[in-house]
Amino acid sequence: MVSESGAGAGVVPVFFLSDSTGISAETMGNALLLQFPDLVFERTTIPFITTLERAREVVAMLDAAMDGPVAPLAFTTAAEDAIRAELARTRAPIVDFFDMHMERVEGILGQRGVREVARLHGVGDIKRYNTRMAAVEFTIEHDDGQSVRALDRADVILLAPSRCGKTPTSMYLALQHGLFVANYPLVEEDLEDTRLPQPVRDHADRCFGILTTVDRLSRVRNERRPGSRYAEPSQCRWELRRAKELFAAHRVPAIDSSTKSVEEMAALILQTLKKNGGVPSRQAARATRTPGGTS
């Protein structure tokens, strides 16, 4: 059980329940909770509810929370009917994402789903899983310019001055979307030039720039190197200005990380790739399957 502390007067207890990791319940539940910015939530994730005995323990926990000063709210993505039925016995309000959507999908398809835990949360598509793992390995190897080997395999190359948010965006694209991502830090030498850095020069069509605000960049850098020239607002301002000019000169799409979450940045990158014809590596894969291609 994982809890995010924050209890206090008026705090709404929220429980994410799952017969697997709880990631799906957290993702969908939090998407709804974000629409209530004036409320404070105390979040608790309870994963791996795989037996009726454990489900009864969770029900007792939820019922106890009902006796508190603020009524709790529970979200569940449990797939197995018996577990879901047991959880539904609680006196607490419960939002069952599986029940809400599965019956409709079954009605549309005219067939009952198997309702197995592994089907909902497991590896499932082995090929897709292996692709994601290969993407993660590639992205780790090519983090922060550590390697410029095989950049032609990259689906996305992120360019930015240091500490603008390249690494978390790279990892999210790799983990969630199976993209091969390289990220390259723009240092002073790069920013003094009018050309893109030599290692990425031949891959401009895969490049995306990341920018932020001077204040935010200075603050983040100061946490890493307090009182350094690297963290001075004037240095940050110069780097961001030159990076912006470089992106504009080479028509590299740029995203402001100060106003967007990693998920939003990833969505913008995917949207741009789609508009430009799709993910480069997948374009190549399709080409090898055409009558004139090789396999």
C-alpha positions as CSV (number, residue, x, y, z in Angstrom):
1,M,0.0,0.0,0.0
2,V,1.4,3.4,-1.0
3,S,0.1,6.5,0.6
4,E,0.7,10.2,-0.3
5,S,0.4,12.0,3.0
6,G,-1.5,15.2,3.4
7,A,-4.3,14.5,5.9
8,G,-6.0,17.4,7.6
9,A,-9.3,19.2,7.9
10,G,-11.2,19.1,4.7
11,V,-8.8,16.7,3.0
12,V,-10.6,14.1,0.9
13,P,-9.2,10.5,1.3
14,V,-8.8,8.9,-2.1
15,F,-8.1,5.2,-2.7
16,F,-6.8,3.7,-5.9
17,L,-7.6,0.0,-5.9
18,S,-6.3,-2.7,-8.3
19,D,-5.7,-6.4,-8.7
20,S,-2.4,-5.4,-10.4
21,T,0.0,-2.5,-10.0
22,G,-2.6,0.3,-9.6
23,I,-1.1,2.4,-12.4
24,S,-4.3,2.4,-14.5
25,A,-6.5,3.3,-11.5
26,E,-4.1,6.1,-10.6
27,T,-3.9,7.5,-14.1
28,M,-7.6,7.6,-14.8
29,G,-8.6,8.6,-11.2
30,N,-6.1,11.5,-11.2
31,A,-7.3,12.7,-14.6
32,L,-10.6,13.3,-12.9
33,L,-9.3,14.7,-9.7
34,L,-7.3,17.3,-11.6
35,Q,-10.6,19.0,-12.5
36,F,-11.0,19.9,-8.8
37,P,-8.0,22.2,-8.1
38,D,-9.6,23.8,-5.0
39,L,-9.8,20.5,-3.2
40,V,-7.0,18.7,-1.3
41,F,-6.7,14.9,-1.7
42,E,-4.9,12.3,0.4
43,R,-4.1,9.6,-2.1
44,T,-3.5,5.9,-1.2
45,T,-2.8,3.2,-3.7
46,I,-3.6,-0.4,-2.8
47,P,-2.3,-2.7,-5.5
48,F,-2.4,-6.5,-6.0
49,I,-5.9,-7.2,-4.5
50,T,-5.9,-10.7,-5.8
51,T,-7.8,-12.7,-3.2
52,L,-11.2,-12.3,-1.6
53,E,-9.6,-12.2,1.8
54,R,-7.5,-9.2,0.7
55,A,-10.6,-7.6,-0.9
56,R,-12.5,-7.9,2.4
57,E,-9.6,-6.2,4.3
58,V,-9.7,-3.3,1.8
59,V,-13.5,-3.0,2.3
60,A,-13.0,-2.8,6.0
61,M,-10.4,-0.1,5.5
62,L,-12.7,1.9,3.2
63,D,-15.6,1.5,5.7
64,A,-13.4,2.8,8.5
65,A,-12.6,5.8,6.4
66,M,-16.3,6.4,6.0
67,D,-16.4,7.1,9.7
68,G,-13.9,9.9,9.4
69,P,-14.5,13.6,9.0
70,V,-14.6,13.6,5.2
71,A,-16.2,10.8,3.1
72,P,-13.6,9.0,1.0
73,L,-13.6,8.3,-2.7
74,A,-12.3,5.1,-4.3
75,F,-11.3,4.3,-7.9
76,T,-10.9,0.7,-9.0
77,T,-9.7,-1.1,-12.1
78,A,-10.0,-4.7,-10.8
79,A,-10.8,-7.0,-13.6
80,E,-11.9,-10.2,-11.9
81,D,-15.7,-10.3,-11.2
82,A,-15.4,-11.9,-7.7
83,I,-12.9,-9.3,-6.6
84,R,-15.0,-6.4,-8.0
85,A,-18.1,-7.7,-6.4
86,E,-16.4,-7.9,-3.0
87,L,-15.0,-4.4,-3.3
88,A,-18.5,-3.2,-4.2
89,R,-19.7,-4.2,-0.7
90,T,-18.0,-1.1,0.8
91,R,-20.1,1.7,2.2
92,A,-17.7,4.1,0.5
93,P,-18.4,5.7,-2.9
94,I,-16.5,3.7,-5.5
95,V,-15.9,4.4,-9.1
96,D,-15.4,1.1,-11.0
97,F,-13.7,2.0,-14.3
98,F,-13.7,-1.6,-15.5
99,D,-17.4,-2.1,-14.9
100,M,-18.3,1.3,-16.5
101,H,-16.5,0.7,-19.7
102,M,-16.2,-3.1,-20.1
103,E,-19.9,-3.7,-20.5
104,R,-20.2,-1.1,-23.2
105,V,-17.3,-2.5,-25.1
106,E,-18.7,-6.0,-24.8
107,G,-22.1,-4.7,-26.1
108,I,-20.5,-3.0,-29.1
109,L,-18.3,-6.1,-29.9
110,G,-21.1,-8.6,-29.2
111,Q,-18.9,-10.7,-27.1
112,R,-18.0,-11.1,-23.5
113,G,-14.4,-10.3,-22.5
114,V,-12.4,-12.8,-20.6
115,R,-12.0,-10.4,-17.6
116,E,-8.6,-11.8,-16.6
117,V,-6.1,-9.7,-14.6
118,A,-3.2,-10.5,-16.9
119,R,-5.3,-9.4,-19.9
120,L,-5.7,-6.0,-18.5
121,H,-2.4,-5.3,-16.9
122,G,0.1,-7.9,-18.1
123,V,2.7,-7.8,-20.8
124,G,0.1,-8.9,-23.4
125,D,1.7,-8.0,-26.7
126,I,5.2,-9.4,-26.4
127,K,6.4,-7.6,-29.5
128,R,5.2,-4.3,-28.2
129,Y,6.8,-4.9,-24.8
130,N,10.1,-5.9,-26.4
131,T,10.0,-2.7,-28.5
132,R,9.5,-0.6,-25.4
133,M,12.4,-2.2,-23.6
134,A,14.7,-1.7,-26.6
135,A,13.5,1.9,-26.7
136,V,14.4,2.4,-23.1
137,E,17.9,0.9,-23.5
138,F,18.5,3.1,-26.5
139,T,17.3,6.2,-24.7
140,I,19.4,5.5,-21.6
141,E,22.5,5.0,-23.8
142,H,21.8,8.3,-25.6
143,D,20.9,10.4,-22.6
144,D,22.5,13.9,-22.3
145,G,24.8,13.3,-25.3
146,Q,26.5,10.3,-23.7
147,S,26.5,8.6,-27.0
148,V,26.1,9.8,-30.6
149,R,26.3,6.3,-32.0
150,A,23.5,5.2,-34.2
151,L,21.6,8.4,-34.1
152,D,20.0,7.4,-37.4
153,R,17.9,4.9,-35.3
154,A,16.5,7.7,-33.2
155,D,12.8,8.5,-33.7
156,V,13.2,11.8,-31.8
157,I,16.3,13.9,-30.8
158,L,15.7,16.4,-28.1
159,L,17.9,19.5,-28.0
160,A,18.1,22.0,-25.1
161,P,20.4,23.8,-22.8
162,S,21.2,21.9,-19.7
163,R,18.4,21.3,-17.1
164,C,15.5,22.2,-19.4
165,G,13.8,18.8,-19.0
166,K,15.2,16.6,-21.7
167,T,15.7,13.4,-19.7
168,P,12.2,12.9,-18.2
169,T,10.6,13.7,-21.6
170,S,12.9,11.2,-23.3
171,M,12.2,8.4,-20.8
172,Y,8.4,9.0,-20.9
173,L,8.4,8.7,-24.7
174,A,10.5,5.5,-24.5
175,L,8.5,3.9,-21.7
176,Q,5.0,4.9,-22.8
177,H,5.3,5.0,-26.5
178,G,8.3,2.8,-27.4
179,L,10.1,5.6,-29.2
180,F,13.9,5.6,-29.6
181,V,14.9,9.0,-28.2
182,A,18.3,10.7,-28.0
183,N,18.8,13.9,-26.1
184,Y,21.6,16.3,-26.7
185,P,22.7,19.2,-24.4
186,L,23.4,22.5,-26.1
187,V,26.6,23.8,-24.6
188,E,28.2,27.2,-25.2
189,E,30.2,26.0,-28.2
190,D,27.0,24.8,-29.9
191,L,25.1,28.0,-29.0
192,E,27.8,30.3,-30.4
193,D,27.5,28.5,-33.8
194,T,24.7,29.2,-36.3
195,R,24.5,25.6,-37.4
196,L,23.0,22.7,-35.5
197,P,25.6,20.6,-33.5
198,Q,27.5,18.3,-35.9
199,P,26.3,15.0,-34.4
200,V,22.6,15.9,-35.1
201,R,23.1,18.0,-38.2
202,D,22.0,15.2,-40.6
203,H,18.9,14.4,-38.5
204,A,17.2,17.9,-38.2
205,D,13.9,16.4,-39.3
206,R,13.8,14.4,-36.0
207,C,14.9,17.2,-33.7
208,F,12.7,18.9,-31.2
209,G,13.8,21.8,-29.0
210,I,13.0,22.3,-25.4
211,L,12.9,25.8,-23.8
212,T,11.9,27.2,-20.3
213,T,11.9,30.5,-18.5
214,V,15.0,32.2,-17.2
215,D,13.8,32.2,-13.6
216,R,13.0,28.5,-13.7
217,L,16.2,27.5,-15.3
218,S,18.3,29.6,-13.0
219,R,16.5,28.1,-9.9
220,V,17.0,24.5,-11.1
221,R,20.6,25.1,-11.9
222,N,21.2,26.8,-8.6
223,E,20.0,23.7,-6.8
224,R,22.7,21.8,-8.7
225,R,25.6,24.3,-8.6
226,P,24.8,27.1,-6.0
227,G,26.3,30.5,-6.8
228,S,27.9,29.3,-10.1
229,R,28.0,31.2,-13.4
230,Y,26.1,28.3,-14.8
231,A,23.1,29.3,-12.7
232,E,23.3,33.1,-13.1
233,P,20.1,34.6,-14.7
234,S,22.3,36.4,-17.3
235,Q,23.9,33.1,-18.5
236,C,20.5,31.3,-18.5
237,R,19.0,34.2,-20.5
238,W,21.7,34.1,-23.1
239,E,21.5,30.3,-23.5
240,L,17.8,30.3,-23.9
241,R,17.9,33.2,-26.4
242,R,20.5,31.5,-28.5
243,A,18.7,28.2,-28.4
244,K,15.5,29.8,-29.5
245,E,17.3,31.5,-32.4
246,L,18.9,28.2,-33.4
247,F,15.6,26.4,-33.4
248,A,13.9,29.1,-35.5
249,A,16.8,29.2,-38.0
250,H,16.6,25.4,-38.6
251,R,12.8,25.1,-38.2
252,V,13.2,22.8,-35.2
253,P,9.8,22.7,-33.3
254,A,10.3,24.0,-29.8
255,I,8.3,23.3,-26.6
256,D,8.2,25.4,-23.4
257,S,8.7,23.0,-20.6
258,S,7.8,25.6,-18.0
259,T,4.1,25.5,-18.9
260,K,3.6,21.9,-19.8
261,S,3.8,18.5,-18.1
262,V,5.9,15.7,-19.5
263,E,2.7,14.1,-20.8
264,E,1.7,17.2,-22.6
265,M,5.1,17.6,-24.1
266,A,5.1,14.0,-25.3
267,A,1.7,14.5,-26.8
268,L,2.8,17.5,-28.8
269,I,5.9,15.6,-30.1
270,L,3.7,12.7,-31.2
271,Q,1.2,15.1,-32.8
272,T,4.0,16.7,-34.8
273,L,5.5,13.3,-35.9
274,K,2.0,12.3,-37.0
275,K,1.6,15.5,-39.0
276,N,5.0,14.9,-40.6
277,G,4.1,11.4,-41.7
278,G,4.7,9.3,-38.6
279,V,7.5,7.9,-36.5
280,P,10.7,7.6,-38.7
281,S,11.6,4.0,-37.6
282,R,8.0,2.8,-38.3
283,Q,8.0,4.6,-41.7
284,A,11.2,2.6,-42.5
285,A,9.6,-0.6,-41.3
286,R,6.6,-0.1,-43.5
287,A,8.9,0.6,-46.5
288,T,10.6,-2.8,-46.1
289,R,7.2,-4.5,-46.3
290,T,6.3,-2.7,-49.7
291,P,6.6,-4.7,-52.9
292,G,9.8,-2.9,-53.8
293,G,11.3,-3.1,-50.4
294,T,13.7,-5.5,-48.8
295,S,13.1,-7.6,-45.7
